[in-house]
Amino acid sequence: MNYITYEIGTKNAFFIKPYNFNINTISEKEFMDNINSVKNELNIDNLALVTQRHTADIKKVTLDNINEETVADGMITDIPNIGLGVKVADCQAIFLYDPIKRVIGCVHSGWRGTVKKIVKNAIDVMVNDYGSVISDIKVVICPSILQDHFEVDYDVYLEFKNSFNDIDKYTIYKEDLNKYYIDQETLNKDYLMSLGIKYIKVANTCTVCNGNKIHSYRYEKEKSGRNLAVISL
């Protein structure tokens, strides 16, 4: 199967190889063919995408603005039949679903997004603009780069340190390499729990270790494709 789904009560899928959603490495026709395949697989008519720039910005998607080109790294909607999709290749794609208010969210959280706490911004929008109760929201963290391969220098470690006082709890420092290895998956899981999220599913699947079947920038470098994470009501 060319996608992974999670049992959270609403339609979702994490599309992997041979699907590719990096328009810089495939033709426009192949990209659109892949998008149409996503719509068919999830039985949706509309798919919202954003221009991802490692921001902490969240777009509230409506039928009126679904096709507007917007720079953002997360989306929220309460409208059925609209898929929210983010492209990733090592970064975390995070699904959010409130089964009570019937609201969904999809977030792109690379290390910059994690440091900026974009997932909290998305939850705040669900609570403040859609009436969600935090404890009702279900969260899935899709496959991403895990600690053994998330090697960073001191400057990136310091960015994490400035946002998370307890980052050392999630960090291994290898003195011989002068490198830091950060467990972003557990970090975000624990952070979400601290916000009041009760249900969290983590994929515990490393994109780099599985680079033969999941797109990974660190595995393939500049020629890397992109996975697509989609959730819909």
Secondary structure, DSSP 8 states (H G I E B T S, - for coil): --EE---SSSEEEEE-TT----TTTS-HHHHHHHHHHHHHHHT-SEEE--B--S---EEE--TTTTTS--B-SEEEE--TTEEEEEEESSSEEEEEEETTTTEEEEEEE-HHHHHTTHHHHHHHHHHHHH---GGG-EEEE-SB--TTT-EE-HHHHHHHHHH-TTGGGGEEEETTTTEEEE-HHHHHHHHHHHHT--EEEE---BTTTTTTTS--HHHHGGG---EEEEEE-
